[in-house]
Amino acid sequence: MRQRWLVEADTPHTTTMTVTTMEKLITPEQRALVQQTWQQVVPIADTAARVFYNRLFEIDPQLRVMFDRVEMKSQRRKLIQALAMVVDRLDRIEELVPVIEALGRRHATYGVSDAHYETVGAALIWTLEKGLGKAWSEEVKAAWTEVYVLLSKVMRGAAAESMTARTATHGSASKYGYL
């Protein structure tokens, strides 16, 4: 069975998702579940980040190459900071979207592809399930999945627009890790 983010990754990203659309798609109940469960992750944040990257590399060992020159302690901290920012701003989508778009454009320069978002989604949901233990439920899974799907769609849309602009300017996107 395909996960929801895998289906979403199959859709073209011709425009960036609007703030209004995101506000309608993430329900107040989902926001609350994500925010409540995140508070349970915070005390184990470094461990959760370590588990996430271990799972990410287990799912797709080729991704290790993207992190060869990265100090992983710092990378784990950045992951937790990004997730904390997302969770904090779920009530202020208008502030969140531009930050997520910038993150998507930046990730495009690192060579991140649509397929990588699928792998990250799988690793994130798996990590949250393991970290939350008995607090994990189908409702929590659905809430985190919805938030991830929407945010990854924003990131992928911004990345695609950025790559289109680079291709138009430079004539080829291959030097940026694509094609």
C-alpha positions in Angstrom: 0.0 0.0 0.0 1.4 3.4 -1.0 1.6 6.1 1.7 -0.1 9.4 1.1 3.1 11.3 0.5 4.0 8.9 -2.3 0.8 9.7 -4.1 1.3 13.4 -3.6 4.9 13.1 -5.0 3.4 11.8 -8.2 1.6 15.1 -8.9 3.3 17.9 -10.8 4.4 21.0 -8.8 3.6 23.8 -11.2 2.5 26.3 -8.5 3.2 26.8 -4.9 0.4 26.0 -2.5 -1.4 29.0 -1.1 -1.6 29.9 2.5 -5.4 29.8 2.3 -5.3 26.2 0.8 -3.0 25.0 3.6 -5.2 26.6 6.3 -8.2 24.7 5.0 -6.4 21.4 4.6 -4.9 21.2 8.1 -7.7 21.0 10.6 -7.6 22.5 14.0 -7.7 19.0 15.5 -4.7 18.0 13.4 -2.8 21.1 14.4 -3.5 20.3 18.1 -2.4 16.7 17.8 0.8 17.6 16.1 1.6 20.3 18.6 0.7 18.1 21.6 2.7 15.1 20.4 5.7 17.3 19.5 5.9 18.3 23.2 6.5 14.6 23.9 9.3 14.5 21.4 11.1 17.6 22.7 12.7 15.9 25.7 14.1 13.2 23.5 14.9 15.5 20.5 18.5 14.5 19.9 17.7 10.8 20.2 14.7 11.2 17.9 16.9 13.0 15.3 19.6 10.3 15.6 16.9 7.6 15.1 15.5 9.6 12.1 18.8 9.8 10.3 19.6 6.1 11.0 16.2 5.2 9.6 16.7 7.5 6.6 20.0 5.9 5.7 18.6 2.4 6.3 15.7 3.1 3.8 18.0 4.7 1.2 21.8 4.2 1.9 22.7 6.3 -1.1 21.5 9.4 0.8 24.6 9.1 3.0 26.6 10.7 0.2 24.5 13.9 0.6 25.7 14.1 4.2 29.4 13.2 3.7 30.6 16.7 4.5 28.0 17.5 7.1 28.7 17.4 10.8 25.8 15.2 11.9 25.4 16.7 15.4 24.8 20.1 13.8 22.5 18.5 11.2 20.4 16.8 13.9 20.1 20.1 15.7 18.9 21.8 12.5 16.3 19.1 11.9 14.9 19.5 15.4 14.9 23.3 15.0 13.1 23.1 11.7 10.5 20.7 13.1 10.0 22.9 16.1 9.5 26.0 13.9 7.0 24.2 11.8 5.0 22.9 14.8 5.1 26.4 16.4 3.9 28.1 13.3 1.1 25.7 12.4 -1.3 28.3 13.9 0.3 31.0 11.7 0.5 29.4 8.2 1.1 32.8 6.6 4.5 33.0 8.4 5.3 29.3 7.8 4.8 29.1 4.0 7.6 31.6 2.9 10.1 29.8 5.3 9.2 26.4 3.9 9.4 27.7 0.3 12.9 29.0 1.1 13.8 25.7 2.6 12.6 23.9 -0.5 14.7 26.1 -2.8 17.7 25.6 -0.6 17.3 21.8 -0.6 17.1 21.9 -4.4 20.6 23.2 -4.5 21.7 20.2 -2.4 20.4 17.9 -5.0 17.2 16.8 -3.2 14.7 15.2 -5.5 11.0 14.4 -5.2 11.9 10.8 -4.4 13.9 12.0 -1.4 10.8 13.6 0.1 9.1 10.2 0.0 12.0 8.7 1.9 12.1 11.5 4.4 8.3 11.2 5.0 8.6 7.5 5.7 11.6 8.0 8.1 9.8 10.8 9.9 6.6 9.0 10.5 8.5 5.8 11.5 10.6 7.8 13.9 7.6 9.6 15.5 5.8 6.3 15.9 8.8 4.8 17.7 9.4 7.9 19.8 5.8 8.5 20.9 5.1 4.8 21.8 1.7 4.5 23.4 0.8 8.1 22.4 0.9 7.1 18.8 -2.5 6.4 17.2 -4.1 6.4 13.8 -5.3 10.0 14.4 -1.8 11.1 15.3 -0.4 9.4 12.3 -3.0 11.0 10.0 -2.2 14.5 11.5 1.5 14.2 11.1 1.1 12.7 7.6 -1.2 15.6 6.5 1.2 18.2 7.8 4.2 16.5 6.2 2.4 16.0 2.9 1.4 19.7 2.7 4.8 21.1 3.8 6.7 18.8 1.4 4.4 19.8 -1.4 5.2 23.5 -0.7 8.9 22.6 -0.6 8.8 20.6 -3.8 6.8 23.3 -5.5 9.3 26.0 -4.6 12.2 23.7 -5.6 10.6 23.1 -9.0 10.0 26.8 -9.6 13.6 27.5 -8.5 15.0 24.8 -10.8 12.9 26.1 -13.7 14.3 29.6 -13.1 17.9 28.3 -13.0 17.3 26.3 -16.2 16.0 29.4 -18.0 19.0 31.4 -16.7 21.8 28.8 -17.1 20.4 26.6 -19.9 20.7 23.4 -17.9 19.8 22.2 -14.4 22.3 19.3 -14.5 25.0 21.2 -12.6 22.5 21.5 -9.7 22.1 17.8 -9.3 19.2 17.3 -11.7 19.0 15.7 -15.1 
